[in-house]
Amino acid sequence: MSKDFLRRLPLFSGLSESDLDLLFRQAEPVAVKAGETLMGEGDPGDSAFIVLDGGFEIIKRSDTQNIVIAMREPGEVIGEMSLLDHAPRTATVRAVRDSALLKIREETFHQLLSTRSSAAMSILHTVSGRLRQNEAMLRQSEKMAGLGTLAAGLAHELNNPAAAARRSAEQLG
């Protein structure tokens, strides 16, 4: 991993050389094997991660099942939401293949956002995009649930002979 890689990322493109050096020195390399969990939903958040290599699925619990809501690839940030709102992790993050990340501790993250408006704007853009993506997914889920209810009602009507006879009688009248 090099400083050039970090400089190409929108989050860090506006940093001065000294700020980039500071980030580079304070960040910690992390390796995660395929199938391993990087963070769990509900865990406290003390750091953000930049994906250097590999890939991660973002998983949200829904009743009794887990739903993959997004994928994160090299160059993307993971875990920044907990650092912004000081709340537990909102999803589980699991490696889909052997991966390498750069871990940025909370203090470094906050120092970066407070000293560089370009970094703050980039994080705001990232978070806003993710909120819009989640809202679109929620709307799609609501549509699918409505469609499922409609299909269940139709199947019930088709399978219920009394309802079919009533419908036929109404149509004859």
Secondary structure, 3 states (H helix, E strand, C coil): CCHHHHHHCCCCCCCCHHHHHHHHHHCEEEEECCCCEEECCCCCCCEEEEEEEEEEEEEEEECCEEEEEEEECCCCEECHHHHHHCCCCCCEEEEEEEEEEEEEEHHHHHHHHHHCHHHHHHHHHHHHHHHHHHHHHHHHHHHHHHHHHHHHHHHHHHHCHHHHHHHHHHHHC
